[in-house]
Amino acid sequence: MITPLIPTSQILLGFGLAVLVSVLGKIARALAVSGAIAAALVGTVIFGFGGMPWAALMLTFFITASLLSKLFSGRKKALTDKFEKGSQRDWAQVLANSGTGGFLAVTALLFPDAVWPWVAYAGAMAAVNADTWATEIGILSPSPPRLITTGKTVVMGTSGGLTLTGTAATFAGGLLIAAIGALFRPDLPAMTFLIAVSVAGLIGSLTDSLLGATVQAIYYDPIRQKETERQMFDAGGNPAAPLRGWVWMNNDMVNFFSSVCGAVAAILLWAAIY
């Protein structure tokens, strides 16, 4: 149970843990400098305000995402030109994946007796973890992905593309977060929590794919003659117009909306089946 007054010792412990994780992430090249700073700040809020249950979910996401990124870096290297950013997360990527969690950690202080901030947080983390697992493991698919909107076969790494392998990884990533969350909150009905959070993770990840296939800004790289998520510039150094999608809807914004969708879905599912 979260109380309105957070012990100073918990805040200090949260700060120390957040800084430690950020430093280790930088050493392991999972975080850029700006990403490490952002992770330390957001981590202090989540770890300090939420305590170990909240920290456990964030650490599960960070550790598994970093390991998968390193493990399959060779396969992903061939698709690097398709993705907006590399494996070292910067401040925008950190906030896109954990900003919703930080907001909910603060919200939980305002509603100390409510369960929904915790459920929403678990749903948000399930969504970002599910999406990360889908991206990192989906590239191992023996068959090409199909676009979520039309079912058309597309090139591996295309925004909005789905594979059976990636979809299975999506559900597994969300289920892991749900299982860890249930373990740290034994006061809640485990099966209800598992269903609500794991399904919310799947919904959040599929939302990411839907946004990627419809409104995410996609550019054309004239050098590689391929579509890419990376911002392109014309000969004069000015930002080029996207081939399709909204200029402001980059991959970080897509990830952020995915986490929000996961949070909302978890609350609705929890309310429906609890």
C-alpha positions in Angstrom: 0.0 0.0 0.0 1.4 3.4 -1.0 1.1 6.1 1.7 0.8 9.9 1.2 4.1 10.4 3.0 7.1 8.8 1.4 10.0 8.1 3.8 13.1 10.0 3.0 15.0 6.8 3.1 12.9 5.4 0.3 13.5 8.5 -1.9 17.2 8.3 -1.3 17.2 4.5 -2.0 15.2 5.2 -5.2 17.7 7.9 -6.3 20.7 5.6 -5.6 19.1 2.7 -7.5 18.1 5.0 -10.4 21.6 6.4 -10.7 23.2 3.0 -10.5 21.0 1.6 -13.3 21.7 4.7 -15.4 25.5 4.4 -15.0 25.4 0.6 -15.8 23.2 1.4 -18.8 25.7 3.9 -20.1 28.6 1.5 -19.5 26.7 -1.3 -21.3 26.0 1.2 -24.2 22.3 0.7 -23.7 21.9 4.4 -22.9 23.3 7.6 -24.4 24.5 10.3 -22.1 21.2 12.2 -22.4 19.3 8.9 -21.9 21.3 8.1 -18.8 20.4 11.5 -17.3 16.7 11.1 -18.1 16.7 7.6 -16.8 18.2 8.8 -13.5 15.6 11.5 -13.1 12.5 9.4 -14.1 13.9 6.4 -12.2 14.2 8.5 -9.0 10.5 9.4 -9.3 9.3 5.8 -10.1 11.6 4.0 -7.7 11.4 6.6 -4.9 7.6 7.1 -5.0 6.6 3.6 -5.9 9.1 1.5 -4.1 10.2 -2.0 -5.1 7.0 -3.1 -6.9 7.2 -0.2 -9.3 11.0 -0.5 -9.6 10.7 -4.2 -10.4 8.6 -3.6 -13.5 10.8 -0.8 -14.8 14.0 -2.9 -14.2 12.4 -5.9 -15.9 11.7 -3.8 -19.0 15.1 -2.1 -19.0 17.1 -5.3 -18.4 15.3 -7.5 -20.9 15.1 -4.8 -23.6 18.9 -4.2 -23.2 19.7 -7.9 -23.4 17.6 -8.5 -26.4 19.0 -5.5 -28.2 22.6 -6.8 -27.6 21.7 -10.4 -28.3 20.2 -9.8 -31.8 22.2 -6.7 -32.7 23.8 -8.6 -35.6 20.4 -9.3 -37.2 19.2 -5.8 -36.6 22.3 -4.2 -38.0 21.2 -4.9 -41.5 17.9 -3.0 -40.9 19.5 0.0 -39.1 18.7 2.4 -41.9 15.0 1.6 -41.5 14.9 2.6 -37.8 15.0 6.2 -36.5 17.5 5.5 -33.8 20.1 3.0 -32.7 20.3 0.7 -29.7 21.6 3.4 -27.3 18.4 5.1 -26.0 18.5 8.9 -25.8 16.4 11.1 -23.4 13.5 11.2 -25.8 13.3 7.4 -26.0 13.6 7.1 -22.2 10.8 9.5 -21.7 8.7 7.9 -24.4 8.9 4.5 -22.6 8.9 5.7 -19.0 7.2 9.1 -19.0 3.7 7.6 -18.5 5.1 5.5 -15.6 6.6 8.6 -13.9 3.3 10.4 -14.2 1.4 7.5 -12.7 3.9 7.2 -9.8 3.1 10.8 -8.9 -0.6 10.2 -9.4 -0.5 7.3 -7.0 0.5 9.7 -4.2 -2.7 11.6 -4.8 -4.8 8.5 -4.6 -3.0 6.4 -2.0 -5.8 3.9 -1.5 -6.6 3.4 -5.2 -5.4 0.4 -7.1 -5.9 1.8 -10.6 -2.6 3.8 -10.8 -0.7 0.6 -10.2 -2.7 -1.3 -12.7 -2.3 1.5 -15.2 1.4 1.6 -14.6 1.7 -2.2 -15.1 -0.3 -1.8 -18.4 2.0 0.9 -19.6 5.1 -1.1 -18.9 3.6 -4.2 -20.4 2.9 -2.2 -23.6 6.5 -0.9 -24.0 8.0 -4.2 -23.0 5.7 -6.1 -25.5 6.6 -3.7 -28.3 10.3 -3.9 -27.6 10.2 -7.7 -27.6 8.2 -7.6 -30.8 10.8 -5.4 -32.5 13.9 -7.3 -31.2 12.6 -10.9 -31.7 10.3 -10.2 -34.7 13.4 -9.8 -36.9 14.1 -13.5 -36.4 10.8 -14.4 -38.2 11.4 -16.8 -41.1 8.6 -15.2 -43.0 8.2 -11.5 -44.1 5.9 -9.3 -42.1 2.4 -8.2 -43.2 1.1 -4.7 -42.7 -1.4 -4.5 -39.9 -3.8 -2.4 -41.9 -3.9 -4.3 -45.2 -2.2 -7.6 -44.7 0.1 -6.8 -47.6 3.6 -8.4 -47.4 6.2 -5.7 -46.6 10.0 -5.6 -46.1 11.3 -6.6 -42.7 11.6 -3.6 -40.4 8.7 -1.7 -42.0 6.6 0.3 -39.5 3.3 -1.4 -38.9 4.5 -4.8 -40.1 3.5 -7.9 -38.1 4.9 -11.5 -38.0 3.7 -14.5 -36.1 7.1 -14.6 -34.3 6.9 -11.0 -33.4 3.3 -11.2 -32.2 4.1 -14.2 -30.0 7.0 -12.2 -28.6 4.6 -9.3 -28.0 2.3 -11.4 -25.8 5.3 -12.9 -24.0 6.8 -9.5 -23.2 3.5 -8.3 -21.8 2.9 -11.5 -19.8 6.3 -11.2 -18.2 5.5 -7.7 -16.8 2.1 -9.0 -15.6 3.7 -11.9 -13.8 6.3 -9.8 -12.1 3.6 -7.3 -11.1 1.4 -10.1 -9.7 4.4 -11.4 -7.7 5.1 -8.0 -6.1 1.4 -7.4 -5.3 0.0 -10.6 -3.8 -2.8 -8.6 -2.2 -4.5 -8.4 -5.7 -6.3 -11.3 -7.5 -3.4 -12.7 -9.5 -5.4 -14.2 -12.5 -7.4 -10.9 -13.0 -4.2 -8.9 -12.9 -2.4 -11.3 -15.3 -5.2 -11.1 -17.8 -5.8 -7.4 -17.6 -2.1 -6.4 -17.8 -0.9 -9.0 -20.4 -3.8 -8.2 -22.8 -3.3 -4.5 -22.2 0.3 -5.0 -23.2 -0.8 -6.7 -26.5 -3.3 -3.9 -27.2 -0.6 -1.2 -26.6 1.9 -2.9 -28.8 -0.7 -3.4 -31.6 -1.6 0.3 -31.3 2.1 1.1 -31.9 2.0 -1.0 -35.1 -1.3 0.7 -36.2 0.2 4.2 -35.7 3.4 3.1 -37.4 1.4 2.0 -40.5 -0.9 5.0 -40.7 0.3 8.3 -39.1 4.0 7.9 -38.2 6.3 10.1 -40.2 8.0 8.0 -42.8 10.7 9.5 -45.1 12.5 8.4 -48.3 16.3 8.0 -48.2 17.5 8.9 -51.7 21.0 7.5 -51.0 19.8 4.0 -49.9 16.7 4.3 -52.0 14.6 3.0 -49.1 11.9 4.2 -46.8 13.1 5.1 -43.3 11.9 6.5 -39.9 14.9 8.8 -39.8 14.4 12.5 -40.4 15.7 13.4 -43.9 17.1 16.8 -45.0 17.2 18.3 -48.5 20.3 19.7 -50.3 20.0 23.0 -48.4 20.0 21.3 -45.0 16.3 21.9 -44.5 14.0 19.2 -43.0 12.4 17.2 -45.8 8.7 16.6 -45.9 7.7 13.1 -44.9 6.7 10.6 -47.6 3.6 10.0 -45.5 2.4 10.5 -41.9 2.5 13.5 -39.6 5.8 15.4 -39.1 5.5 15.4 -35.3 4.6 11.7 -35.0 8.0 10.2 -34.8 8.9 6.8 -33.3 9.2 8.3 -29.8 5.7 9.8 -30.0 4.4 6.4 -31.2 6.0 4.6 -28.3 4.5 7.2 -25.9 1.0 6.8 -27.2 1.5 3.0 -27.1 2.3 3.2 -23.4 -0.7 5.5 -22.7 -2.9 3.1 -24.6 -1.6 0.2 -22.5 -2.3 2.1 -19.3 -5.9 2.9 -20.3 -6.6 -0.6 -21.6 -5.4 -2.1 -18.3 -7.7 0.1 -16.3 -10.7 -0.7 -18.5 -9.9 -4.5 -18.5 -9.4 -4.5 -14.7 -12.7 -2.7 -14.2 -14.5 -5.1 -16.5 -13.3 -8.4 -15.0 -12.5 -7.5 -11.4 
